[in-house]
Amino acid sequence: MSNRRTFAIISHPDAGKTTLTEKLLLQGGAIHLAGEVKARGQARRARSDWMKIEQQRGISVTSSVMTFERNGVTFNLLDTPGHEDFSEDTYRTLTAVDSAIMVIDAAKGIEPQTRKLFEVCRLRSVPIITFVNKVDREGRPVFVLLDEIADMLALDVSPQMFPIGMGGQFEGILDYASGSVARPEGPSKEFQGQRDASPELPEEFAEEAELAQVGYPEFDLDAYRNGDLTPVYFGSALKNFGVTELIEAIAKYAPPPRPQPAGDEQISPERDEVTGFIFKVQANMDPNHRDRIAFMRQVSGTFKRGMKLTPSGLGKPIAVHSPILFFAQDREIADTAEAGDIIGIPNHGTLRVGDTLSEKNEVRFTGLPNFAPEILRRVQLKDPTKTKQLRKALDDLSEEGVIQVFYPELGAQHIVGVVGQLQLEVLVSRLSAEYKVEAGLEAAPFATARWVTGEQKALDEFEGFNRANLAKDRDGDLVFMAKSPWDVNYQQEKNPDLTFSATKER
Ligand code: G4P
């Protein structure tokens, strides 16, 4: 069976994702000093103008991949941007994982972004391990937390640990499986490996710990893997509690690479042919090269460097000479990769989000949708001689999935669509910094967009009547620009033979 575990951490900003990531990487020996992830992150952030937005807002716009090994298991941790504006990007990243860790702040419980990301996981039955973080601080009572997770997420919870007090009273964490308690040590009260194998628990905690164990469902591997039950771990990323147990849980319970949908078919990781799909394209990871990295989630086969793969969007094979594996310390050139691994493929815009790559060019992975934008803006060029540069820039950025671009059938102004406000700021900064195009954005008289499909005759008729509200997307597909949701319903009723779709799969 595969020793790959490809997962993401989902959480609300500030719950402790960065701190936990750092500790997980330390466990894997991937980095040597806590703090390095953040420090390197900051160095990277200084590199280009648009990344300043990240810095100012204190959020992470880019997402990356960290690969590390522990006890013979290879972990691929995909970072998801935590800001709610980037739900589309995050969604796509979550299509590339087999499981997720949900980090919850013990004092705050389930927060809005946690919930939203959880729903995305649920859509795809991605199994979740819960980590209740910051028990070294005052938090909500354990039972309140467990019930909140169960009620708000409609999920069975199965506690695997029990914190002995929180905040000032924190005395360690009981692990049900071993019956031992991990104890805080020294002035920093960190966990340094001291486990109490036959602990004497204060009576109230002993009772509560037992109640929690018998009062909730037992761990059930199938229920977990179906996404119906979540095992709950308690800990402190900052003080290193619960981290080992968490990573061992992923190694032991989290699913190895799962089959991926390709139309009616499921492509098994056992298939000999190398197949994969692009879930993310990122520019400027290396400021010295104006390259783009396409992130491919490998679905099957054994990839070897130099191998020829055919991107579905291109039709002719490309040789992948310098694939990148994302070991946490540095980018490393990969020689081989297995199902479940993420490969970075440098390219100049040939590879796009949603593309399938394969040896035989027969498979097409499905389930990586574009979402109808909720904010639409007209792009206003400050220097009209830069039309060509603008078009190129918009095409590039839409390829990366930063924005969607629409070319109206009437009128010359391009329209950009996003699902979150922040994407617009990124767009304007990057146009200026990378393409030397100064542009402003003005309100467009549209509220949303729908992809329109149907029989040619019906389409032609519809086009004839609605030209002022029609545009083509980057692929040349027809898009109806709606003034309001009501407008969408109205057109749908008037044109029952056409389909107005809020998502488009490529
Ligand atoms: P995020 O990536 O989910 O946004 O959270 P991050 O790890 O950056 O953590 C947010 C804050 O919570 C940080 O404090 C971090 O030190 C703190 N934190 C994380 N895990 C724990 C924990 O287990 N216990 C306690 N007590 N605190 C924790 P900060 O003051 O905002 O940042 P910093 O200046 O300490 O880096």
Residues whose N, C-alpha, C, O or C-beta is under 5 A from the ligand:
A	BS01	G4P	H12 P13 D14 A15 G16 K17 T18 T19 L20 N133 K134 D136 R137 G235 S236 A237 L238 K239
